[in-house]
């Protein structure tokens, strides 16, 4: 008999909802992650937190800083595990130069917005971001509430 593996419909491992609230996101990029074996096992269990992550561009390379991968007790018995270590991101040279230009010259910040599975590999979605002021956050919230209210009105009208 074969084992029935429960597959999730979405390949999303973790989302950074705080980045969408605190920043205005412009360009998005897909980057590979250099991980160790115990990290992949922990990611399969969903033991990651990417709330305060950002991308550091240094010496023509990109690094993910602030991601916390909690080690599994069964998978990390013979490793020295560092849950918040800096992880290298794999990007094409053109993408790296575009990111460096935007961060250095235009005043953008580079943040990680999501981690997800793509086939058998783990990918990170990173985005160029501009910080929002408090009044921008309130305006975004007002627009979102108004959109919800419009949908309710349309639903009641069609019923």
C-alpha positions as CSV (number, residue, x, y, z in Angstrom):
1,X,0.0,0.0,0.0
2,X,1.1,3.5,-0.6
3,X,1.0,6.2,2.0
4,X,-1.4,9.0,1.5
5,X,0.5,12.2,1.9
6,X,-1.5,15.3,2.7
7,X,-0.4,18.0,0.4
8,X,-1.3,21.6,1.0
9,X,-3.0,23.4,-1.8
10,X,-0.8,26.4,-1.5
11,X,3.0,26.2,-1.4
12,X,3.2,29.1,1.0
13,X,5.4,28.4,4.1
14,X,5.3,31.9,5.7
15,X,4.0,35.4,5.0
16,X,5.2,38.7,6.2
17,X,2.0,40.6,6.6
18,X,3.7,43.3,8.7
19,X,5.7,44.4,5.6
20,X,2.5,45.1,3.6
21,X,1.3,47.2,6.5
22,X,4.5,49.1,7.2
23,X,5.8,49.6,3.6
24,X,4.6,50.4,0.1
25,X,5.9,47.5,-1.9
26,X,7.0,48.1,-5.5
27,X,9.1,45.6,-7.4
28,X,9.1,41.9,-6.3
29,X,11.8,39.3,-7.0
30,X,12.1,35.6,-6.5
31,X,15.2,34.4,-4.8
32,X,16.5,31.0,-3.8
33,X,17.8,30.3,-0.3
34,X,20.9,28.5,0.8
35,X,19.8,26.3,3.7
36,X,21.1,23.5,5.8
37,X,19.2,20.2,6.1
38,X,17.8,20.8,9.5
39,X,16.4,24.1,8.3
40,X,14.5,22.4,5.5
41,X,13.0,19.9,7.9
42,X,11.9,22.7,10.2
43,X,10.4,24.6,7.2
44,X,8.4,21.5,6.3
45,X,6.8,21.8,9.8
46,X,6.3,25.5,9.4
47,X,8.6,26.5,12.2
48,X,9.7,29.9,10.8
49,X,9.1,33.5,11.6
50,X,9.9,36.2,9.0
51,X,8.2,39.2,10.6
52,X,11.3,41.4,11.0
53,X,13.4,40.1,8.1
54,X,15.2,42.3,5.6
55,X,17.7,41.8,2.9
56,X,21.3,43.1,3.2
57,X,23.2,43.7,-0.1
58,X,26.9,43.4,0.4
59,X,29.8,42.7,-1.9
60,X,27.5,41.8,-4.9
61,X,25.6,39.3,-2.8
62,X,22.3,39.3,-1.0
63,X,21.7,38.0,2.6
64,X,18.5,37.4,4.5
65,X,18.8,38.7,8.0
66,X,16.4,38.3,10.9
67,X,14.6,35.1,9.8
68,X,14.1,32.8,12.8
69,X,13.9,29.0,11.9
70,X,13.2,27.0,15.1
71,X,15.1,23.7,15.0
72,X,13.2,20.5,15.5
73,X,14.4,18.5,18.5
74,X,14.5,15.3,16.6
75,X,16.2,16.6,13.4
76,X,18.9,18.7,15.0
77,X,20.5,16.5,17.7
78,X,24.0,16.3,16.2
79,X,24.2,19.8,14.7
80,X,25.1,23.1,16.3
81,X,22.0,25.0,15.2
82,X,21.8,28.8,15.0
83,X,18.1,29.7,14.5
84,X,18.8,33.3,13.5
85,X,21.8,32.9,11.3
86,X,22.3,35.0,8.1
87,X,21.2,33.1,5.0
88,X,22.5,33.7,1.5
89,X,20.0,34.6,-1.2
90,X,20.5,33.4,-4.8
91,X,19.7,36.0,-7.4
92,X,20.8,36.8,-10.9
93,X,23.4,39.5,-11.4
94,X,20.9,41.9,-13.1
95,X,18.5,41.5,-10.2
96,X,21.2,42.2,-7.7
97,X,22.4,45.3,-9.6
98,X,18.8,46.6,-9.8
99,X,18.3,46.0,-6.0
100,X,21.6,47.7,-5.1
101,X,20.8,50.7,-7.3
102,X,17.3,51.2,-5.7
103,X,18.6,50.8,-2.2
104,X,21.6,53.1,-2.5
105,X,20.3,55.8,-4.8
106,X,16.5,55.9,-4.4
107,X,16.2,55.2,-0.7
108,X,14.3,51.9,-0.9
109,X,14.5,49.1,1.6
110,X,14.6,45.5,0.6
111,X,12.3,43.2,2.7
112,X,11.3,39.5,2.5
113,X,7.5,39.2,2.0
114,X,7.0,35.5,1.7
115,X,8.6,32.0,1.7
116,X,7.1,29.3,-0.4
117,X,7.8,26.0,-2.1
118,X,8.4,25.9,-5.9
119,X,8.6,22.3,-6.9
120,X,11.1,20.9,-4.4
121,X,12.9,24.1,-3.7
122,X,12.3,26.9,-1.2
123,X,12.0,30.4,-2.6
124,X,11.9,33.7,-1.0
125,X,9.8,36.6,-2.4
126,X,11.7,39.8,-1.7
127,X,10.4,43.3,-2.6
128,X,11.6,46.8,-2.8
129,X,9.8,48.9,-0.2
130,X,9.3,52.5,0.8
131,X,8.3,53.2,4.4
132,X,4.7,54.4,5.1
133,X,3.9,57.3,7.4
134,X,1.2,56.9,10.0
135,X,-1.3,58.9,7.9
136,X,-0.6,56.6,4.9
137,X,-1.4,53.5,7.1
138,X,-4.6,55.1,8.2
139,X,-5.6,55.9,4.7
140,X,-4.9,52.4,3.5
141,X,-7.0,51.0,6.4
142,X,-9.9,53.4,5.4
143,X,-9.8,52.3,1.8
144,X,-9.8,48.6,2.8
145,X,-12.8,49.2,5.2
146,X,-14.7,51.1,2.4
147,X,-14.1,48.3,-0.1
148,X,-15.5,45.8,2.4
149,X,-18.5,48.0,3.0
150,X,-19.1,48.3,-0.8
151,X,-19.0,44.6,-1.1
152,X,-21.6,44.2,1.7
153,X,-23.9,46.8,0.0
154,X,-23.6,45.0,-3.4
155,X,-24.3,41.6,-1.8
156,X,-27.4,43.0,0.1
157,X,-28.7,44.7,-3.1
158,X,-28.3,41.5,-5.2
159,X,-30.1,39.3,-2.6
